[in-house]
């Protein structure tokens, strides 16, 4: 709330002194700040959902971690008589692979 008041007051001050470009830049800076916060919240929401699907056995929540992609891979046994599904989760700093135990529930290896 305090930051919101700060940029609002800064814009009013700029405009009262005829500094339209400074007011415009203040607005653009605030928009960029909001975009960054929304993006961070979106990443944290995605990580929270994935954390619930992994359970408490492996902690993936981290402020700087970003989810990149999820992909299913098939492991073929040496004798080629059986296959096993694995799910790989790529983050900006780690790669996690797991078996799917139930719909959207994974056992991390």
ABEGO torsion letter per residue (X at the ends): XAAAAAAAAAAAAAAAAGBAAAAAAAAAAAAAAAAAAAAAAAAAAAAAAAAAAAEAABBABBAABBBABBBBBBBBBAAGABBBBBBBBBBAABBBBBBBABBGBBBBX
